[in-house]
């Protein structure tokens, strides 16, 4: 297609938002530490503004040889048009010079709900694609707005420091380069670059807690006139620094109890609460109690029993846990039992 003068149509000029997103990708891959000079990445793309803006930036860097990108869109099959959306995303990625594929998954709501099940299936599919491709990283398009919603949800649940720390730049082989970019910027990039965007109806379905949290954030910012999103994201950074420090201090004690079904109380009781709670959590996880099945309240309850002189004087004190398991405090010993039985 040409203009009336016979010249090819002009591509959109680089807008500030798109330039920022490109630089965020560069900086994130430089920060994660062990990336090669030309890292290979799987770009997770849903078709929404955040992921399309990320894909557009990665496509530019791919064409320049700064990285090797492959786009993967996970079709959860939860929307009637999901297959068509996935095909359209693949077509756009390939038109930008990025090889792309669809990964279809089956999602069934578990005890933690449909959203959690879809997230688990999505990350499994992305990791499988990364492994098959031999890629260094999976890039996701989580933004500062997503980070703020995560912190707000943690506050609503009464979670501890680690939960309030939100999402890290890197978790395993997953890198989130847009955590310093808000949703308004990804939308601006898509508008400026004439990028087709899909609007997921689940993002406006207020039966999901995250959607309600998003609406609440918007209301708070409008009503209070304060940058709540940016402030919550900064709170996540501060909490993450504290949580990382406490995790490091707790690690020697946690390593000593992992996998043991019996632990002397002295190995936990003499620790400060912030460390003891981490050790107990790691202990239960090492014994295959799913982390999502017990929260900070259950850990606090167990710690209170350990601290209570009265419970140590009784024949035993027990705390039931998910999966028909329990912890028993007997004398000076913590005992884990996989099949709780009535005495």
NORSUL-V768166 format. One record per residue. N is the residue number from 1. RES is the residue in one small letter. SS is DSSP state (H for helix, E for strand, L for the rest). BURIAL is 1 if it has 24 or more other C-alpha atoms within 12 Angstrom, else 0. Layout:
# NORSUL-V768166
N;RES;SS;BURIAL + N;RES;SS;BURIAL
This chain:
# NORSUL-V768166
1;x;L;0 + 2;x;E;0 + 3;x;L;0 + 4;x;L;0 + 5;x;L;0 + 6;x;L;0 + 7;x;L;0 + 8;x;E;0 + 9;x;L;0 + 10;x;L;0 + 11;x;L;0 + 12;x;L;0 + 13;x;L;0 + 14;x;L;0 + 15;x;L;0 + 16;x;H;0 + 17;x;H;1 + 18;x;H;1 + 19;x;H;1 + 20;x;H;1 + 21;x;H;1 + 22;x;H;1 + 23;x;H;1 + 24;x;H;1 + 25;x;H;1 + 26;x;H;1 + 27;x;H;0 + 28;x;H;1 + 29;x;H;1 + 30;x;H;0 + 31;x;H;0 + 32;x;L;1 + 33;x;L;0 + 34;x;L;0 + 35;x;L;0 + 36;x;L;0 + 37;x;L;0 + 38;x;L;0 + 39;x;L;1 + 40;x;E;1 + 41;x;E;1 + 42;x;E;1 + 43;x;E;1 + 44;x;E;1 + 45;x;L;1 + 46;x;L;1 + 47;x;L;1 + 48;x;L;1 + 49;x;H;1 + 50;x;H;1 + 51;x;H;1 + 52;x;H;1 + 53;x;H;1 + 54;x;H;1 + 55;x;H;1 + 56;x;H;1 + 57;x;H;1 + 58;x;H;1 + 59;x;H;1 + 60;x;H;1 + 61;x;H;1 + 62;x;H;1 + 63;x;H;0 + 64;x;L;0 + 65;x;L;0 + 66;x;L;1 + 67;x;L;1 + 68;x;E;1 + 69;x;E;1 + 70;x;E;1 + 71;x;E;1 + 72;x;E;1 + 73;x;E;1 + 74;x;E;1 + 75;x;E;1 + 76;x;L;1 + 77;x;L;0 + 78;x;L;0 + 79;x;L;0 + 80;x;L;0 + 81;x;L;0 + 82;x;H;1 + 83;x;H;1 + 84;x;H;0 + 85;x;H;1 + 86;x;H;1 + 87;x;H;1 + 88;x;H;1 + 89;x;H;1 + 90;x;H;1 + 91;x;H;0 + 92;x;H;1 + 93;x;H;1 + 94;x;H;0 + 95;x;H;0 + 96;x;L;1 + 97;x;L;1 + 98;x;L;1 + 99;x;E;1 + 100;x;E;1 + 101;x;E;1 + 102;x;E;1 + 103;x;E;1 + 104;x;E;1 + 105;x;L;1 + 106;x;L;0 + 107;x;L;1 + 108;x;L;0 + 109;x;L;0 + 110;x;E;0 + 111;x;L;0 + 112;x;L;0 + 113;x;E;0 + 114;x;H;0 + 115;x;H;1 + 116;x;H;0 + 117;x;H;0 + 118;x;H;1 + 119;x;H;0 + 120;x;H;0 + 121;x;H;1 + 122;x;H;1 + 123;x;H;1 + 124;x;H;1 + 125;x;H;1 + 126;x;H;1 + 127;x;H;1 + 128;x;H;0 + 129;x;H;1 + 130;x;H;1 + 131;x;H;0 + 132;x;H;0 + 133;x;H;1 + 134;x;L;0 + 135;x;L;1 + 136;x;L;1 + 137;x;E;1 + 138;x;E;1 + 139;x;E;1 + 140;x;L;1 + 141;x;L;1 + 142;x;L;1 + 143;x;L;1 + 144;x;H;1 + 145;x;H;1 + 146;x;H;1 + 147;x;H;1 + 148;x;H;1 + 149;x;H;1 + 150;x;H;1 + 151;x;H;1 + 152;x;H;1 + 153;x;H;1 + 154;x;H;1 + 155;x;H;0 + 156;x;H;0 + 157;x;H;0 + 158;x;L;0 + 159;x;L;1 + 160;x;L;1 + 161;x;H;1 + 162;x;H;1 + 163;x;H;1 + 164;x;H;1 + 165;x;L;1 + 166;x;L;1 + 167;x;L;1 + 168;x;L;1 + 169;x;L;1 + 170;x;E;1 + 171;x;E;0 + 172;x;L;0 + 173;x;L;1 + 174;x;E;1 + 175;x;E;1 + 176;x;L;1 + 177;x;L;1 + 178;x;L;1 + 179;x;L;1 + 180;x;L;1 + 181;x;L;1 + 182;x;L;1 + 183;x;H;1 + 184;x;H;0 + 185;x;H;1 + 186;x;H;1 + 187;x;H;1 + 188;x;H;1 + 189;x;H;1 + 190;x;H;1 + 191;x;H;1 + 192;x;H;0 + 193;x;L;1 + 194;x;L;0 + 195;x;L;1 + 196;x;L;1 + 197;x;L;1 + 198;x;L;1 + 199;x;L;0 + 200;x;L;0 + 201;x;H;0 + 202;x;H;0 + 203;x;H;0 + 204;x;H;0 + 205;x;L;0 + 206;x;L;0 + 207;x;L;0 + 208;x;L;0 + 209;x;H;1 + 210;x;H;1 + 211;x;H;1 + 212;x;H;0 + 213;x;H;1 + 214;x;H;1 + 215;x;H;0 + 216;x;H;0 + 217;x;H;1 + 218;x;H;0 + 219;x;H;0 + 220;x;H;0 + 221;x;H;0 + 222;x;H;0 + 223;x;H;0 + 224;x;H;0 + 225;x;L;0 + 226;x;L;0 + 227;x;L;0 + 228;x;H;1 + 229;x;H;1 + 230;x;H;1 + 231;x;H;0 + 232;x;H;1 + 233;x;H;1 + 234;x;H;1 + 235;x;H;1 + 236;x;H;1 + 237;x;H;1 + 238;x;H;0 + 239;x;H;1 + 240;x;H;1 + 241;x;H;0 + 242;x;H;0 + 243;x;H;1 + 244;x;H;0 + 245;x;H;0 + 246;x;H;1 + 247;x;H;1 + 248;x;H;0 + 249;x;H;0 + 250;x;H;1 + 251;x;H;1 + 252;x;H;0 + 253;x;H;1 + 254;x;H;1 + 255;x;H;0 + 256;x;H;0 + 257;x;H;1 + 258;x;L;1 + 259;x;L;0 + 260;x;L;0 + 261;x;L;1 + 262;x;E;1 + 263;x;E;1 + 264;x;E;0 + 265;x;L;1 + 266;x;H;0 + 267;x;H;1 + 268;x;H;1 + 269;x;H;1 + 270;x;L;0 + 271;x;L;1 + 272;x;L;0 + 273;x;H;0 + 274;x;H;1 + 275;x;H;1 + 276;x;H;1 + 277;x;H;1 + 278;x;H;1 + 279;x;H;1 + 280;x;H;1 + 281;x;H;1 + 282;x;H;1 + 283;x;H;1 + 284;x;H;1 + 285;x;H;1 + 286;x;H;0 + 287;x;L;1 + 288;x;L;1 + 289;x;L;1 + 290;x;L;0 + 291;x;H;1 + 292;x;H;0 + 293;x;H;0 + 294;x;L;1 + 295;x;L;1 + 296;x;H;1 + 297;x;H;0 + 298;x;H;1 + 299;x;H;1 + 300;x;H;1 + 301;x;H;1 + 302;x;H;1 + 303;x;H;1 + 304;x;H;1 + 305;x;H;1 + 306;x;H;1 + 307;x;H;1 + 308;x;L;0 + 309;x;H;0 + 310;x;H;0 + 311;x;H;1 + 312;x;H;1 + 313;x;H;0 + 314;x;L;0 + 315;x;L;0 + 316;x;L;0 + 317;x;E;1 + 318;x;E;1 + 319;x;E;1 + 320;x;E;1 + 321;x;E;1 + 322;x;L;1 + 323;x;L;0 + 324;x;L;0 + 325;x;E;1 + 326;x;E;1 + 327;x;E;1 + 328;x;E;1 + 329;x;E;1 + 330;x;E;1 + 331;x;L;0 + 332;x;L;1 + 333;x;E;1 + 334;x;E;1 + 335;x;E;1 + 336;x;E;1 + 337;x;E;1 + 338;x;L;0 + 339;x;L;0 + 340;x;L;0 + 341;x;L;0 + 342;x;L;0 + 343;x;L;0
